Amino acid sequence: MPFALFLLGVAVFAQGTSEFMLSGLVPDIARDLGVSVPSAGALTSAFALGMVAGAPLMAGLARRWSRRGALLGFLAVFLAVHVVGAVTDCFTVLVATRVVGALANAGFLAVALVTAVGMVGPEAGGRATSTLLGGVTLACVVGVPAGALLGQLWGWRAAFWAVALLSLPAVVAVARSVPAGAADSGRPSLRAELRSLRNPRLRVALLLGALVNAATFCTFTYLAPLVTQVTGLGSGWVPVVLALFGAGSFLGVAVGGRLADRRPGAVLTGGGGALCLGWAAFALAAGTPAVALGLVLVQGALSFGVGSTLISQALRTASDAPTLSGGFATAAFNVGAALGPWLGGTAIGAGLGYRSPVWVSAALVAVALLTAGLAARRNRRAPGCRTRASWPA
């Protein structure tokens, strides 16, 4: 893998830390700003909604700029809004900073995904995607627990300042590692790229990605209260639990990236089935600390292994949309990131307890498996249509 690809991962690490760190800060934000825990959890959904809207819009806008210029511009905006978020006392302003930061993050990730695959070619697209997303999993392993620890020591605002500081070396890394290039004037027209969404394989791949990511974020957003209120561990265990999930996600991306280019169907069907069963087991065993901690690690690995494979499949299926393919994948996965916390918060708000988001996660993956099965069955029945080996049959 090119060294520049790893440097892009530095920026993704800073942004992933911001996106995920609220899972360890939700109770503190709720208490400090005088809102409910589900309302504070909605900050994750606000970020995800910004990613959903921003991914295709920012990717389309970035067609006018060089890829390095686009990446640097998005990073600068991302840094600035975290400074604002760190100093505000208004929950509404904090929500607005999350949305604007998400727009910048969405644009960066959409361009970075296309840039990463372009560095290595489609035959190694799965490994390139997983390498870039390694920054996200590293954020789960290091950034998110560190953010939770900072929140416990100096308040949740310290975590926002830390993300702003992390973004500075990311700016330098992108400026030095990504070639200036030129604007994508030779690419297909924007309308032509949007027509790729008519591809039923692409639509199903994006839907599966949204469902799997919704399951991931549904539980991940409420891990802190789950651990303290159901598992019975003290608040000091929250960074440990987040680190376990992050370690599992790093392992899942590493293994999934190696298999995504060779046996994606096996990863998606086998991993998806195990993921569904794992969420159900987690819901049942959440009150047993040793079992719960082990399942946090396993579910992190399965969630990101299956998720990263779906991203690479979406990028491959949208090969006729070289500029917007990253935007499509980013938007779909953040539809899930917005839906998951909302569903989990709704279940908690209905009085179903802190186990309920885990059951919702299991149901979402079950729907994804059913959708994949129905799509594969329809493809096999279609006259003159042969299911490709890469399809999750």
Disulfide bonds with the S-S distance in Angstrom:
none
